[in-house]
């Protein structure tokens, strides 16, 4: 292939200031051979030259192209460094603080519950505390490891960027071309440093404080102690006209026929057979027991005071809205309901009594069969306000045990 077929024969073109000369022809190295990837002189491209027929570019043009690549790479490195710096400054400290905070809460929860049954579960207490401590240490160590890793990554990126900036500012065209391979290697090394990603390893796993044995012993102790059982009574103003309330305020009896003796009011449920307790809870541990052996259609649980009272819609139907959390029975079917979501519970026997535990520190609601010592269902949620014990009866009678 002739020089003519490869394009116009290069004439005098842009290039660096007088410097190293072609060792073969003694002329200035003003051109760049794309085939051999090296600077050459004009004579190398002419008839008889070793680069005749090759694709030839002005050396200055090639140097400018490399400069643009360095500028682009430096901008990318700067953005990557900024992202890592922000991650280290904003995300990792928060992760560490949350891990420490959650570990502290879990530790307090374990100690509080085991205090009720310490004589039966000292070994379990020690085991769980060690798991919490181990999880805290694991999360803390993971965060420290991340911090060291990203500090090293930042240092490496800074070194690469400094090197490239130095090339950009202190290297002439010819030297820059000769360092092309080094530039590519630096860029490739930087591309190997990935950006930070969210990882579950940096989060404290609060389930390390959960134990079936602890939950069961805690429920038994809370419901079995006099101090753990609340004197819950029903607010007569809320009782549905389909229900009759006993004189002591603890027993609800279903009537299929709507009572005309009930005066309507803003607190009263006017359609569904519901009733709220007279007191609400917004902190601490609370427990109460309900005798349900005579009914095969009831709901027991908690509700917010904002629970609507009027109409036949789901807004005032327990378990079908965001205001109520209930355990329910209809014939031989049992479930836990909240927000219209129903979790079936495969119980082998119908409980004669139903224990309700509300731990607002741990944000936990638990239903318990005291006869068999069985935890029927546990629900963890961020309750948005004070909670009232709530009841519904559509068959015979239920009573709050005192």
Protein Blocks (a to p, Z undefined) as FASTA:
>chain_A
ZZklnoccdddddddddddddfklopacfbccfklopaddfklmmghiakgoiacddfkl
mmmmmmmmmmmmmmmmmmmmmmmmmmmmmmmmmmmmmmmmmmmmmmmmmmmmmmmmmmmm
mmmmmmmmmmmmmmmmmmmmmmmmmmmmmmmmmmmmmmmmmmmmmmmmmccfklmmmmmm
mmmmmmmmmmmpccddddfklpccfklmgcfklmmmmmmmmmmpmklpccddddfklpcf
kbccdfkopaccddfbacfkbccdfklcfkbccdddfbdcfedjddddddfklpcbdcdd
dddfklcfedjbfklgghiackbccdddehjaccddeehiacddddfbdcfbdcddddfk
lopacdddfknopafbdcddddfbdcddddddfehjadddZZ
